[in-house]
Amino acid sequence: MLKKTLAFCAAFMLAAAVNCPAADAPANALLVVPSETAFNKKFQDFLDKNGAKLLHSHPPSVFIGVIPPELDKQLKEKFGAEVYRDKVDDWASFARYGENAVFAVNAWNKGFQEDPPEAPLVISTRVQKAGRKGDTLKLVWNEVMKARAYRLQISQDENFDKVLLETVAQHSQYKLVPAFWKEGVYFWRVAGIMTLNTGEIAEGAFSEAYTFAVSKPAQAPGGKLGAPQLPEKTRVKGRPLSWAAPAAFKYYRLQLSETRDFEAPLLDVFTDTCTYKLSGLPVKRDTPYYMRVMGSDGASAGDWSAVSEVVLEAPGPIANDMKKLRRRK
């Protein structure tokens, strides 16, 4: 019976979309109807003839779609339907329609989060060992709704008056190599970077501060590590950033900045390879950036390389792109 209901509702939504002028418009209404009304041919015809389109079905009673506001009164009087235009606060009234209705309200309400969350991000207090030899630490936190990336800060000051590292992370975790850090206790915090419904990019509040400790075993004195060699200028197109990999280096710290002084790097990351993918990060194409790299043998760190200017080129046109093919006359 459930499969038949789902199939019917899918067909019903398709029928309501035929010849609909609002087909490309964003959803503007949450519609609740008596369960038997969805099977009513007059109801379907009414939506179709008046330019309404149901985009998402949550059978048997709840739909999300595009409904002209002038239809609200008629839908209520003729079919006993309720149309919601704003965020739904009374979740209890939907519980009687079943689990699908509650899911629909949750999906509908997500569209009204115009402001970044004020509450701090809840973070896992665990600092995990990572890497093949366990000499990499992994900071992990919970995802934030609508976050496209996260801003991470690390400091030895609980108030973050002096930030030692600030970077943008694509995912809800970050790996760091203790070999690049002095012994001691460090504080870290993150904030979500959200894309709002308006298309604007906004940053949420920082989480509470959590800590990790760096402790190093005594090492026999050795020769001072040098610095990786970078070209003065480089252009990157369709591939990760890369640099030379001297045999003495096991790990690298990479910084990418809009300015040569690196006072506020856009990216500050650690890697065990001599490459790093920038896809998904908020960097502009065909715009000069500056990068530098520091190497480590796993116990201590060397010096920063010379600064290299890098330009991320825009990808070229796609061969045989059907969107650009013109119809032959």
Residue pairs with C-beta under 8 A, 6 or more apart in sequence:
5 59
5 60
6 57
6 59
8 38
8 39
9 38
9 57
9 59
9 60
10 57
12 38
12 39
12 44
12 54
12 57
13 54
13 55
13 57
13 63
15 44
15 48
16 44
16 47
16 48
16 52
16 53
16 54
16 65
17 23
17 53
17 54
18 48
19 48
20 48
20 51
20 52
20 53
20 66
21 51
22 51
22 52
22 53
22 66
22 68
23 53
25 53
25 66
26 66
27 55
27 56
27 64
27 65
27 66
27 108
27 111
28 66
28 67
28 69
28 85
29 64
29 65
29 66
29 67
29 83
29 84
29 85
30 62
30 63
30 64
30 83
30 84
30 85
30 88
30 104
30 105
30 108
31 54
31 62
31 63
31 64
31 65
31 67
31 75
31 81
31 82
31 83
31 84
32 61
32 62
32 81
32 82
32 83
32 84
32 94
32 97
32 101
33 43
33 61
33 63
33 79
33 80
33 81
33 82
34 61
34 79
34 80
34 81
35 60
35 61
37 43
37 79
37 80
37 81
38 59
38 60
38 61
40 79
43 79
46 52
46 74
46 75
46 78
46 79
47 53
47 54
47 67
50 68
50 71
51 68
52 65
52 66
52 67
52 68
52 71
53 65
53 66
54 63
54 64
54 65
55 64
55 65
55 66
56 63
56 64
56 65
56 104
56 107
57 63
58 64
58 100
58 101
58 103
58 104
59 100
60 97
60 98
60 100
61 97
61 98
61 101
62 94
62 97
62 100
62 101
62 104
62 105
63 104
64 104
64 107
64 108
67 75
67 83
69 85
71 83
72 83
75 81
75 83
76 82
76 83
84 108
86 112
87 108
87 109
87 112
88 94
88 105
88 108
88 109
91 102
91 105
94 101
94 102
94 104
94 105
95 101
95 102
110 145
110 146
111 197
112 197
113 145
113 146
113 196
113 197
114 196
114 197
114 198
115 196
115 202
116 192
116 194
116 196
116 202
116 203
116 204
116 205
117 144
117 145
117 192
117 204
117 205
118 204
118 205
119 205
120 205
120 206
120 207
120 208
121 141
121 142
121 144
121 190
121 191
121 192
121 204
121 205
121 206
121 207
122 141
122 142
122 207
123 140
123 141
123 142
123 189
123 190
123 207
123 208
123 210
124 140
124 141
124 142
125 210
126 140
127 137
127 138
127 139
127 212
128 137
128 138
128 140
129 135
129 136
129 137
129 138
130 136
130 137
130 138
130 175
131 175
131 272
133 298
135 177
135 178
135 179
135 298
136 175
136 176
136 177
136 178
136 251
136 270
136 272
137 175
137 176
137 177
137 178
137 212
138 173
138 174
138 175
139 152
139 173
139 174
139 175
139 176
139 188
139 210
139 212
140 172
140 173
141 150
141 172
141 173
141 190
141 207
142 172
143 172
144 150
144 192
144 194
144 204
146 192
146 194
146 195
146 196
147 192
147 193
147 194
147 204
148 193
148 194
148 195
148 201
149 168
149 169
149 170
149 193
149 280
149 281
149 282
150 168
150 169
150 170
150 171
150 172
150 190
150 191
150 192
150 193
151 166
151 167
151 168
151 169
151 190
151 191
151 192
151 193
151 203
151 206
152 165
152 166
152 167
152 168
152 169
152 174
152 188
152 189
152 190
153 160
153 163
153 165
153 166
153 188
153 189
153 190
153 206
154 163
154 164
154 165
154 166
154 176
154 186
154 187
154 188
155 161
155 162
155 163
155 164
155 186
155 187
155 188
156 162
156 164
156 184
156 185
156 186
156 187
157 187
158 187
158 209
160 187
160 189
160 209
164 186
165 176
165 268
166 264
166 265
166 268
167 174
167 265
167 266
167 267
167 268
167 269
168 193
168 266
168 267
168 281
168 282
169 190
170 280
170 281
174 269
175 270
176 270
177 251
177 253
177 270
177 296
177 298
178 214
178 215
178 216
179 216
179 251
179 296
179 297
179 298
179 299
179 300
179 301
180 251
180 253
180 270
180 294
180 296
180 301
181 214
182 214
183 214
183 215
183 216
184 213
184 214
185 211
185 212
185 213
186 211
186 212
186 213
186 214
187 209
187 210
187 211
188 209
188 210
188 211
188 212
189 206
189 207
189 208
189 209
189 210
190 206
190 207
191 203
191 204
191 205
191 206
191 207
192 203
192 204
193 201
193 202
193 203
193 204
193 282
194 201
194 202
194 203
194 204
195 201
196 202
201 282
216 299
219 299
219 300
224 302
225 248
225 249
225 295
225 296
225 297
225 300
225 301
225 302
225 303
226 246
226 248
226 295
226 302
226 303
227 293
227 294
227 295
227 302
227 303
227 304
227 305
227 306
228 243
228 244
228 245
228 246
228 249
228 252
228 274
228 293
228 294
228 295
228 302
228 305
229 243
229 244
229 246
229 305
229 306
230 243
230 244
230 291
230 292
230 293
230 305
230 306
230 307
230 308
231 308
232 306
232 308
232 309
233 308
233 309
233 310
233 311
234 308
234 309
234 310
234 311
235 310
235 311
235 313
236 278
236 310
236 311
236 312
236 313
237 312
237 313
237 314
237 315
237 316
238 315
240 275
240 276
240 277
240 278
241 254
241 256
241 275
241 276
241 277
241 278
241 291
241 310
242 274
242 275
243 252
243 274
243 275
243 293
243 305
244 274
245 273
245 274
246 295
248 295
248 297
248 302
249 295
249 296
249 297
249 302
250 272
250 296
250 297
250 298
251 270
251 271
251 272
251 295
251 296
251 298
252 270
252 271
252 272
252 273
252 274
252 293
252 294
252 295
252 296
253 268
253 269
253 270
253 293
253 294
253 295
253 296
253 301
254 267
254 268
254 269
254 270
254 271
254 276
254 291
254 292
254 293
255 262
255 265
255 267
255 268
255 291
255 292
255 293
256 265
256 266
256 267
256 278
256 283
256 289
256 290
256 291
256 310
257 263
257 264
257 265
257 266
257 267
257 289
257 290
257 291
258 264
258 266
258 289
258 290
259 290
260 290
260 307
262 290
262 292
266 281
266 282
266 283
266 289
267 278
267 281
269 276
278 312
283 289
283 312
284 312
285 312
285 313
285 314
286 311
286 312
286 313
286 314
287 311
287 312
288 309
288 310
288 311
289 309
289 310
289 311
289 312
290 307
290 308
290 309
290 310
291 307
291 308
291 310
292 304
292 305
292 306
292 307
292 308
293 304
293 305
294 301
294 302
294 303
294 304
294 305
295 301
295 302
296 302
317 324
